[in-house]
Amino acid sequence: MNGYLVPANAKKGTLIFNIFRPFDLIMFGIGAFVSLLLLVIVDSNDSIMVLVSCLPVAITGLLVVPIPNYHNVLCAIQSIYRFFVEKRNYKWRGWCFYEKFGKEDK
């Protein structure tokens, strides 16, 4: 092995509170602000409208909640999207690759 090992928590040092990216906190803050604004505007006697007013903070909260192997749900959704949309380039070396250039010692 010619390289060095990267610690498992190396990426966490660049995150806010070791969990969030700045975009995640901005998105959650906007969702919370919109919910508060809707709660002020909406009549508080109608419970359905109060629940609808809380949807922005609930949705953004679910997107930024931490999950294993990703920062949060939003990062997982972005990775899944990139996997299906971006072009992947596979290089075929073939079965005769080592015969042409000689066998490598292991």
N, C-alpha and C positions, 0 to 999 in steps of 0.2 A: 504494500500500500504506500503510495508516494505522497499522499496528502496528510492532513491532520483532521482529527475528529472535531466536529462542531458540537458544542454542548446542546442538549435538548432544549434548554431554555434560552438560547441565544436570541431568538426573535422576540421573546417577551420583554427584553430590555428596551426595545424601541417602542413599546406600547405604553399608553397611559394606564396607570394602576396595573400594569402587566397583563391587561385584558383588552383594552379598547384602543382603536385607532382614533385620530382626531375626527375623521369623517363620521364614525359611529356615534360619538358624543354630540356632534353637531346635528345629526339626523334625529337622535333621541330628544335633544333639546327643542328642535323644531316641532316634533310630534307632541311634546309636553306643552309647548306654547300654544299650539293650535287647539289642543284639548282644553286648556285653561280658558282660552278665548271663547270657545264654543260653550263651555259651562257658564261663563258670564252672560253670554247672549241668550242662551236657551232658557225657557221657563223651567224652574226647578221642580214643579209639581208633576211634570210628565216624566215618569221613570224610563220610558223607552228612549226619549230624546237625551236623557242623561247618559244612558248606556251608549248611544250612538256618539255622543260627544266625547266619550272616553276611548273610542276606537283608535284614534291616531296614536295616543300614547301606548295603548296595548299592542298595536301592530309594530311600532318602532321598538318597543321593549322586547318583543319576541325576536325581532331581527338582530338585536345586539346582545341577547343572552348568550353566555359562553357555552360551547359544546366541546367535547373532546376532539382533538386533532385539528381543530380550526379555532380561530379567534372567537367567532360567533356564527350564527345561522346565515347572516348575510355573506360572509366569506365562503361558506359551504355552497350557497346558491351560486355565487360568482364562479367558483371552481367547476361546478357541474355544468353551468352554462358555457364556460370556456372549453370544456372537454368536448361538448357536442357541436360547438360552432366553429372553433378554430381548426385550421388544417393541420393534420399531424403528418409528419414526414418520417416514414420508416425506411431504413436503409437495408437492403437485402445484400448480405455478403455471400450467400450461397454456400453450398457444401464443399466446393473446391477452392475456397479462399485460402486455406492453409497449404494446400498442395501447390498452388501457384507461387507463393512467397516463401515456402518452407515452413515446417512445423516449429512452433514456439516451444521452448522448454518451460516446463511448469515447475 
